[in-house]
Amino acid sequence: MELYLILIIVGVLFVTFTAILARYKRCPSDKVLVIYGKTGRDTSAKCIHGGAAFIWPVFQSYKFLDLTPTRSPSSAT
């Protein structure tokens, strides 16, 4: 009986830890992490460059904005 209780507690702690790690997002140096949703009193979005943040599952969402330069086609005549 005690073994089942210990296994259940370890299982719950493992699931909780992996859920927290899944919502912790790191931003690479060539991108901007844009967090939108409930980010503060006066802001609707928060931008992070080269860092990390925890995304609250129900209240926030995120997208990456790419910062790599692109070439536009031009005709030199």
C-alpha positions in Angstrom: 0.0 0.0 0.0 2.8 2.4 0.9 4.6 1.6 -2.4 1.5 2.7 -4.4 1.3 6.0 -2.6 5.0 6.7 -3.2 4.6 5.8 -6.9 1.6 8.1 -7.2 3.4 11.0 -5.6 6.5 10.5 -7.8 4.3 10.3 -10.9 2.4 13.5 -10.0 5.7 15.3 -9.3 7.1 14.1 -12.6 4.1 15.2 -14.6 4.1 18.6 -12.9 7.8 19.2 -13.5 7.5 18.3 -17.2 4.4 20.5 -17.6 6.4 23.5 -16.2 9.4 22.7 -18.4 7.1 22.5 -21.5 5.9 26.1 -21.0 9.3 27.6 -20.4 10.4 29.0 -23.7 13.9 30.0 -24.7 14.5 32.5 -27.4 17.4 32.1 -29.8 19.6 35.0 -30.7 18.2 35.4 -34.3 14.6 35.6 -33.2 12.3 37.6 -31.0 9.9 35.8 -28.6 6.5 37.7 -28.7 4.3 36.9 -25.8 0.7 38.0 -26.1 -2.4 37.8 -24.0 -2.4 38.9 -20.4 1.2 40.3 -20.0 0.6 43.3 -17.7 -1.8 46.1 -16.9 -1.0 48.5 -19.7 0.5 46.1 -22.3 -1.0 43.5 -24.6 2.3 42.0 -25.8 5.9 41.6 -24.5 8.9 41.1 -26.7 12.0 39.1 -25.5 15.2 38.9 -27.5 17.9 36.5 -26.5 16.3 35.4 -23.2 13.6 33.1 -21.8 10.2 33.3 -20.3 7.5 31.2 -18.7 4.3 31.2 -20.7 1.1 30.9 -18.6 -0.9 28.2 -20.3 -4.4 29.7 -20.3 -3.7 33.4 -20.2 -0.8 33.8 -22.7 0.4 32.5 -26.0 3.6 33.0 -27.9 5.1 33.2 -31.4 8.7 33.6 -32.7 9.5 36.6 -35.0 12.4 35.8 -37.3 15.1 38.5 -37.6 17.2 37.0 -40.4 17.7 39.5 -43.2 16.1 38.8 -46.5 17.0 39.9 -50.0 14.5 41.6 -52.2 14.8 41.1 -55.9 15.9 44.2 -57.7 16.7 44.8 -61.3 19.7 46.9 -61.9 19.6 48.3 -65.4 
